[in-house]
């Protein structure tokens, strides 16, 4: 109850400022709201190459991407505790023609955009294993006010960007949108995997920072975020066992969710490296020979590299019960499923991976992500404003 009151208070203040700033003239401006930032960065660079729009980035505390490499961009901290930046952020949202977001943002429930504004959901995942949005199983435990707020947020999306038809169907169910709102232009950040120079530069930079990866194979452990795991002091993965069995051939990189603080005491500094603060996960994937994940979205992008994956689903039944999957987990993931560190080590040592399964998985989820997704997205959204291909706000509802 207290949380709901606080949210309603926040939205009321937001609505007041937004209504006030809506009186101001609209400008030839695009505002990005970033909590992950990867898709925002690629989209923004394509925008700057193809248009002369003013670019504003509203960056949340969880976003680790640096957007300040171009002098003409305005970057603001989109957090209430940074009051001046927060108020300026609302002004830019109220006076922009295009709004790009990469996550769920509750403020959308409190605003009414002008009729010609386009709000584009970039999302932060190329695919989905667990259910979310209107299909999130936890919705049944939320208040009617909260569920209604979710619907108001989703109703603000004029378009949602996808990399494949599977994700298009998931978004239709999760956000309650129509097929005409789907932009089949591909996931912007996957353009990186078609840029040989960018991948080579990323690999060289990481090899300079961690010279040992030039001599040993790289395992990347990238689990999903679990509720109430803000601070952890241990991992379900037994680092001691991994070290004893794999140290001669491999090194282990740990990539935890941005919201998780890991109190890590590393007793194997030549084997384990915590890369959780590395801003760009794409760069880490370039040097990764084997990915260990669970219910994260990282495998969807990693499959473009056609390299092996193991799924360490130690809490599979509990997670399926609490979060829900879009399809049976065993049928979805493109690699062996293990539940203990011992099974994981044995799977790695046997190296029995079905690469045909990985290729098919990538084709299912990345059909539209073919190397120029960012350019196609900008071309779709910034052609003549009166084009019938981009319906006006309200026509899809």
C-alpha positions in Angstrom: 0.0 0.0 0.0 2.8 2.4 0.9 4.6 1.7 -2.3 1.5 2.3 -4.4 0.9 5.6 -2.6 4.5 6.6 -3.4 4.1 5.7 -7.0 0.9 7.6 -7.4 2.5 10.6 -5.8 5.4 10.4 -8.2 3.1 10.2 -11.2 1.0 13.1 -10.0 4.0 15.4 -9.8 5.3 14.1 -13.1 1.9 14.7 -14.8 1.8 18.3 -13.4 5.3 19.1 -14.9 4.5 17.4 -18.1 1.2 19.3 -18.6 3.0 22.6 -17.9 5.8 21.9 -20.4 3.4 20.6 -23.0 2.3 24.2 -23.5 5.8 24.9 -24.9 6.4 24.6 -28.7 7.4 21.2 -30.0 10.9 21.0 -31.4 12.7 18.9 -34.0 14.0 16.7 -31.3 14.4 13.0 -30.4 14.6 11.9 -26.7 16.0 8.6 -25.7 15.2 7.1 -22.3 17.8 4.5 -21.4 18.1 2.0 -18.6 20.2 -0.6 -20.5 21.5 1.7 -23.3 22.9 -0.8 -25.9 20.0 -0.4 -28.4 19.8 3.3 -27.6 23.4 3.8 -28.5 23.2 2.1 -31.9 19.9 3.8 -32.8 21.1 7.2 -31.7 24.3 7.0 -33.9 22.2 6.0 -36.9 19.9 8.9 -36.2 22.7 11.4 -36.0 24.1 10.2 -39.3 20.7 10.5 -41.1 18.9 13.4 -39.5 19.6 16.8 -38.0 17.3 16.2 -35.0 18.5 17.5 -31.6 19.3 14.4 -29.5 18.6 14.2 -25.8 19.4 11.1 -23.7 17.7 10.5 -20.3 19.9 8.0 -18.5 18.8 6.1 -15.4 21.1 5.0 -12.6 21.3 1.4 -13.9 22.5 2.4 -17.4 26.3 1.9 -17.8 26.6 3.1 -21.4 28.6 6.3 -21.9 26.7 8.6 -24.3 29.0 11.6 -24.0 31.3 10.9 -26.9 29.5 13.4 -29.2 29.5 17.1 -28.2 26.0 17.8 -29.6 24.2 15.3 -27.4 22.5 16.4 -24.2 22.7 13.7 -21.5 20.7 14.1 -18.4 20.3 11.9 -15.3 16.7 10.7 -15.2 16.4 10.2 -11.4 14.2 12.1 -9.0 17.2 12.6 -6.6 18.8 14.7 -9.3 15.9 17.1 -9.2 17.0 19.7 -11.8 18.0 17.0 -14.4 14.7 15.2 -13.7 12.6 18.3 -14.3 14.6 19.1 -17.5 14.0 15.6 -18.6 10.3 16.0 -18.4 10.5 19.2 -20.4 12.3 17.3 -23.2 9.8 14.5 -23.1 7.0 17.0 -23.5 8.6 18.8 -26.4 10.0 16.0 -28.6 8.6 14.5 -31.7 10.1 11.0 -31.2 10.6 9.1 -27.9 12.7 6.0 -27.8 12.7 3.8 -24.6 14.4 0.5 -23.9 12.5 -0.8 -20.8 9.3 -0.5 -18.9 9.0 3.2 -17.6 6.1 3.9 -15.3 6.1 7.7 -16.1 4.3 6.8 -19.4 1.2 6.1 -17.4 1.1 9.8 -16.4 1.6 11.6 -19.8 -0.5 12.4 -22.8 1.8 13.0 -25.8 0.8 15.3 -28.6 -0.9 13.6 -31.6 2.2 13.6 -33.9 4.6 12.1 -31.3 5.9 8.6 -31.8 6.9 6.5 -28.9 9.1 3.5 -29.9 9.9 0.6 -27.6 13.4 -0.7 -28.3 13.2 -3.1 -25.4 16.5 -4.6 -24.0 16.3 -8.2 -25.2 16.2 -9.8 -28.6 14.2 -12.7 -27.2 12.4 -13.9 -24.1 12.4 -17.1 -22.1 10.4 -15.9 -19.1 7.0 -14.2 -19.3 6.5 -10.5 -18.7 4.1 -7.7 -19.2 0.4 -8.7 -19.3 1.5 -12.3 -19.1 3.7 -12.0 -16.0 2.3 -14.5 -13.5 3.0 -12.1 -10.6 0.3 -9.8 -11.9 -2.3 -11.8 -10.0 -0.8 -10.6 -6.8 -0.7 -7.0 -7.7 -3.4 -4.4 -7.0 -5.9 -3.5 -9.6 -4.4 0.0 -9.7 -1.0 -1.4 -10.5 -2.3 -3.6 -13.4 -4.2 -0.7 -14.8 -1.1 1.4 -14.7 0.8 -1.3 -16.6 -1.9 -1.2 -19.3 -1.6 2.6 -19.6 2.1 2.3 -20.1 1.8 -0.3 -22.8 -0.8 1.7 -24.6 1.7 4.5 -25.2 3.8 2.3 -27.5 3.2 3.3 -31.1 5.8 0.8 -32.3 7.9 -2.1 -30.8 11.1 -3.2 -32.5 11.7 -7.0 -33.0 14.4 -9.2 -34.5 12.1 -12.1 -35.4 8.5 -13.4 -35.5 8.7 -15.3 -32.2 9.4 -12.0 -30.4 6.7 -10.3 -32.4 4.1 -12.8 -31.0 5.4 -12.4 -27.5 5.1 -8.6 -27.7 1.6 -8.8 -29.0 0.6 -10.8 -26.0 2.8 -9.0 -23.4 1.9 -5.5 -24.4 -1.6 -6.0 -25.9 -0.5 -4.4 -29.2 -1.5 -5.1 -32.8 0.7 -6.5 -35.6 0.7 -3.1 -37.3 2.7 -1.7 -34.3 5.5 -4.2 -34.8 8.6 -2.8 -36.5 10.5 -5.7 -38.2 13.7 -3.8 -38.6 15.9 -6.0 -36.4 17.6 -5.3 -33.0 19.9 -2.3 -33.3 22.7 -3.6 -31.1 23.1 -6.8 -33.2 24.6 -4.6 -35.9 27.8 -5.0 -33.9 28.1 -8.7 -34.9 28.3 -7.8 -38.6 31.0 -5.2 -38.1 34.3 -7.1 -38.3 36.4 -4.1 -37.4 34.4 -3.3 -34.3 34.5 -6.9 -33.1 38.3 -7.0 -33.8 38.8 -3.8 -31.8 36.7 -5.1 -28.9 38.6 -8.3 -28.8 42.0 -6.6 -28.9 41.0 -4.2 -26.0 39.8 -7.1 -23.8 43.0 -9.1 -24.6 45.1 -6.2 -23.6 43.2 -5.9 -20.3 43.1 -9.7 -19.7 46.2 -11.1 -21.5 45.4 -14.6 -20.3 42.5 -14.9 -22.7 44.9 -15.0 -25.6 46.2 -18.3 -24.2 43.1 -19.9 -22.8 39.5 -20.4 -23.8 36.9 -18.1 -22.3 33.8 -19.2 -20.4 31.3 -16.4 -19.7 28.8 -17.0 -16.9 25.9 -14.6 -17.4 22.8 -15.5 -15.2 19.6 -13.6 -15.2 18.5 -11.4 -12.3 16.4 -13.0 -9.6 14.0 -11.2 -7.3 15.6 -9.9 -4.1 19.2 -10.6 -5.2 20.5 -7.0 -4.8 23.4 -8.2 -2.7 25.0 -11.6 -3.0 28.1 -13.0 -1.4 28.2 -16.4 -3.2 27.1 -18.0 -6.4 25.2 -21.2 -7.2 28.2 -22.0 -9.4 30.9 -23.8 -7.4 34.0 -21.8 -8.3 36.3 -24.2 -6.5 35.1 -27.2 -8.5 35.3 -25.1 -11.8 38.9 -24.1 -11.0 40.1 -27.6 -10.1 38.6 -29.1 -13.3 39.1 -26.4 -15.9 41.9 -24.1 -15.0 44.4 -25.6 -17.5 42.3 -24.9 -20.5 39.8 -22.1 -19.5 39.3 -18.8 -17.7 35.9 -17.9 -16.2 34.4 -14.4 -16.7 31.5 -13.4 -14.4 28.8 -11.1 -15.8 26.1 -10.4 -13.2 23.0 -8.3 -13.7 23.5 -4.5 -13.2 21.1 -4.5 -10.2 23.2 -7.1 -8.4 26.1 -6.2 -6.1 28.4 -9.1 -5.7 30.6 -9.2 -2.7 33.3 -11.2 -4.4 36.5 -12.4 -2.7 38.5 -13.9 -5.6 40.9 -16.6 -4.5 41.6 -17.6 -8.1 42.8 -14.3 -9.7 44.3 -16.1 -12.7 41.1 -18.0 -13.4 38.1 -15.9 -12.4 37.5 -12.3 -13.6 34.5 -10.3 -12.6 33.4 -8.3 -15.7 30.0 -7.2 -14.4 30.9 -3.6 -14.7 32.0 -3.9 -18.3 29.5 -1.6 -20.1 29.0 -3.5 -23.3 28.1 -7.2 -23.1 28.5 -7.5 -26.9 32.2 -7.0 -26.5 32.4 -9.7 -23.9 30.6 -12.1 -26.2 33.2 -11.6 -29.0 35.9 -13.2 -26.8 33.6 -15.9 -25.3 34.1 -19.5 -26.5 31.4 -20.9 -24.2 28.4 -19.2 -22.6 26.8 -20.4 -19.4 23.4 -18.8 -18.8 20.0 -19.7 -17.5 16.9 -17.6 -18.3 18.7 -14.5 -19.5 18.2 -13.0 -22.9 22.0 -13.0 -23.7 21.8 -16.3 -25.6 19.6 -14.8 -28.3 22.4 -12.4 -29.4 25.2 -14.9 -28.7 23.6 -17.4 -31.1 24.6 -15.0 -33.9 28.2 -16.1 -33.3 27.2 -19.8 -33.5 29.2 -20.8 -30.5 28.2 -23.4 -27.8 26.0 -22.7 -24.7 25.2 -24.5 -21.5 22.1 -23.7 -19.4 22.8 -23.9 -15.7 19.1 -24.0 -14.5 19.7 -25.1 -11.0 16.3 -23.7 -9.9 14.3 -24.6 -13.0 11.1 -25.9 -11.4 10.8 -23.0 -8.9 11.6 -20.4 -11.5 9.1 -21.8 -14.0 6.5 -21.8 -11.3 7.1 -18.2 -10.2 7.9 -16.5 -13.5 6.5 -18.7 -16.3 8.0 -19.6 -19.6 6.7 -18.8 -23.1 7.3 -22.4 -24.1 8.8 -25.5 -22.4 12.3 -24.7 -21.4 13.7 -27.9 -22.7 12.4 -27.2 -26.2 13.5 -23.6 -26.3 17.1 -23.4 -25.2 19.8 -24.3 -27.8 22.1 -26.3 -25.5 22.4 -28.8 -22.7 20.6 -28.1 -19.5 22.4 -28.9 -16.2 21.5 -28.3 -12.5 24.7 -28.9 -10.7 28.3 -27.7 -11.1 29.4 -31.3 -11.5 27.0 -31.8 -14.5 28.2 -28.5 -15.9 31.9 -29.5 -15.8 31.2 -32.8 -17.4 29.2 -31.2 -20.2 32.0 -28.8 -20.9 34.6 -31.5 -20.9 32.6 -33.7 -23.2 32.0 -30.8 -25.6 29.0 -32.5 -27.2 27.1 -29.5 -28.6 24.5 -29.4 -31.4 25.6 -26.5 -33.6 22.7 -27.2 -35.9 20.3 -26.4 -33.0 22.1 -23.2 -32.3 21.9 -22.0 -35.9 18.1 -22.8 -36.0 17.7 -21.0 -32.7 19.4 -17.9 -34.2 17.3 -18.0 -37.4 14.1 -18.1 -35.3 14.9 -15.1 -33.1 17.3 -13.0 -35.3 15.7 -13.2 -38.8 15.5 -9.4 -39.2 18.8 -8.7 -37.4 21.1 -8.8 -40.5 23.6 -6.0 -39.9 21.7 -2.8 -40.7 18.9 -2.8 -38.2 19.8 0.6 -36.8 19.6 2.3 -40.3 16.4 0.5 -41.2 14.8 1.6 -37.9 15.6 5.3 -38.5 14.5 5.1 -42.2 11.2 3.6 -41.0 10.6 6.3 -38.4 11.9 9.4 -40.0 10.5 9.2 -43.5 7.8 11.7 -44.4 5.7 12.3 -41.2 2.5 11.9 -43.1 3.4 8.6 -44.6 0.6 6.0 -44.2 3.3 3.4 -43.3 3.6 5.1 -39.9 0.1 5.6 -38.5 -0.8 8.6 -36.3 -1.1 8.0 -32.6 -4.4 6.5 -31.7 -5.1 4.8 -35.0 -4.0 1.4 -33.7 -6.1 1.5 -30.6 
